[in-house]
Amino acid sequence: MPPPRPAPAVTEAPVLPPTVARAPDPFPAAAGADLEPLPPPAADLWVRIVKGYRIPDLVDDPLVAKWEQYYSERPDYVARMVDRGRRYLYHIVAEIDERRMPLDLALLPMIESAMNPNALSRARAAGIWQFMPSTGKHYGLEQTFWFDSRRDVVAATESALDYLVKLHGDFNDWQLALAAYNWGEGNVGRAIAKNRAKGKPGDYASLPMPAETRNYLPKLQAVKNIIADPARFGLTLADIPNESYIATITTPRHIDVELAARFAEIPVEEFRFLNPAHNKPVINANAAETIVLPKEKVEVFQRNLANHTEPLVSWHAYTVKPGERIEKIAAKHDITVSELKRVNNLGDRSRITTGQPLLVPVKAGAALNLPDLPAPAMTKARVTKTRYVPKSRRGAVQKAVQRQDAPKHPKGRKTTTASAKAAPSAKKAKVATPAKKAPAGKESVRLAEHR
């Protein structure tokens, strides 16, 4: 009989151990000033949020009306955001309230990711707060082979609020802080300096900025207006109780995701939605920070875990050896190639390389191998642009493009005169060409809509 397992630790108001020092709080509470007590909580979370609005409204901005219309014409989209948010929104509001920050900020994930913890932008920003990999690491959100804390709603909310506090401290203005959250504090700071050098104001409305950032606050203002009075926009919002939906636990044992869902007696899809930070079908207890469950499922999870006498893990890491093909690895571990690719998120055309870790089934009697592994390198999506070419020259251009896409000629073989003549016209073609690489440190971020 296996030794008894220690019961998981439970936290109903989940707070992760900080991995970085919290940014100095610029608000009066941090300075020890006397504050009026918080008003008694409302029964409905929407009411509590609206009462906590403190970011100045955008007045007479035509972009606000544009986004009000956008959301009001998409009631299904709004309903999906609300349905996702019902699991997490109380936790976000409670964390913001604890810091005495404006509760308008609780709606920011609707703008960033449509409240989808699995959201991934083309620039590789991830999670409901859309952290870039480097910014996430700077604020304590580790990314490894086993998990990505940017998708952990509890951890990412802590880091996002730290970052927003820091930005507010930089600019002493919430509108500028939010512009910096989207555009970067360096860009906002330089725009302010340029305006002031020209004798112009340095406030949000006066700054030149990219279209995405110019629309960022109007989007938030539109959502604020809709939450405050949904009937005015022909929308109905589902009620969200002003109480915690989730609790976090820490478990000292590695465990399969599907088994953990079974212990909690919830569908595996729901478990994955609550725990999107875990990238693999097995939760590595050495790497993972927490498991998130509906709070009413914690007790049943603990009971089922304590009563389980079989192995908790059916997958572990295998390192690809030189010259190994995926077919050989699949056969060696009694698994189909398609299943091996599915478990490891490999596409049909993906290639494995020497030293690459793969998850494979654990064989009976084999030592469990769940080492600490770094996150796999991410490739950036190619951005293309088109150029116009007169109709009279499109035939020659198309031929040139086809030759560019064709396999390289063997050494010693010369290109034909026709191809040499056709090639120069390609630079004016209406064809897709790679965009210029942005200078280091100036990478632009475009957040995708997640519908």
Buried (B, 14 or more C-beta within 10 A) or exposed (E): EEEEBEEBEBBEEBEBEEBEEBBEBBBEEEEEEEEEEEEEBBEBBBBBBBBBBEBBEBEEBEBBBEBBEEBBEBBEBBBBBBEBBBBBBBBBBBBBBEBBBBBBBBBBBBBBBBBBBBBBBEBBBBBBBBBBBEBBBBBBBBBBBBBBBBBBBBBBBBBBBBBBBBBBBBBEBBBBBBBBBBBBBEBBBEBBEEBEEEEEEBEBEEBEBBEBBBBBBBBBBBBBBBBBEBEEBEBEBEEBEBEBBBBBBBBEEBBBBBBBBBBBEBEBEBBBBBBBBBBBBBBBBEBBBBBBBBBEBBEBBBEBBBEBEEBBBBBBBBEBEEEBEBEEBBEEBEBEBEEBBEBBEBEEEEEBEEEBBBBBBBEEEEEEEBEEBEBEEEEEEEBEEEEEBEEEEBEBBBBBBEBEEEEEEEEEEEEEEEBEEBBEBBEBBEBEBEEEEEEEEEBEBEBBEBE
